[in-house]
Amino acid sequence: MQDKKISLVMLKEGESGTVYDFKGGKKLRRKLDSLGIRKGKEIRKVSDMVLNGPVTIQIEKSFKIAIGKGMAKKIIIKVD
C-alpha cells in the first residue's frame, strides 16, 4: 500500500506522520525551519481549534508548539 500524503490540518487529534513537503516559498521554509519543522521529522497533532484557531503539534516526541491554521495547511504530512 502506498503512503498517504495529506495536509497537517487533515490529521486527526492524536494522529502522527512524517513531514514530507511544504507548499510555500523560502520565507515559509525558513520560518518552519526555525520552529524545528523540517522534512523527515515526525509530527503528532495534539489539538486543533475550531474555525481558524491554532493547531498544536508535537515534534519528534519532544516539544510542543502551536502554529496558525494557514501555516498548517501548507505542511504536507506522509501518513503510513
C-alpha angles and dihedrals in degrees: 000000000000121000114256118235117205140156116271090245089061092062115099121233109282095020121119140195144156125276105252106170147332132241099217148066136270094288092057092045092051091049093049091045090054088053092051094253105136137152111280095025119128113239129189121195107231101178143346127205120218121258110001101338124131126287115226116212137178117220121212092339086292125090132009126224136175120226132181120267091241091058092043090056089061095055113091115208127198110219120195 
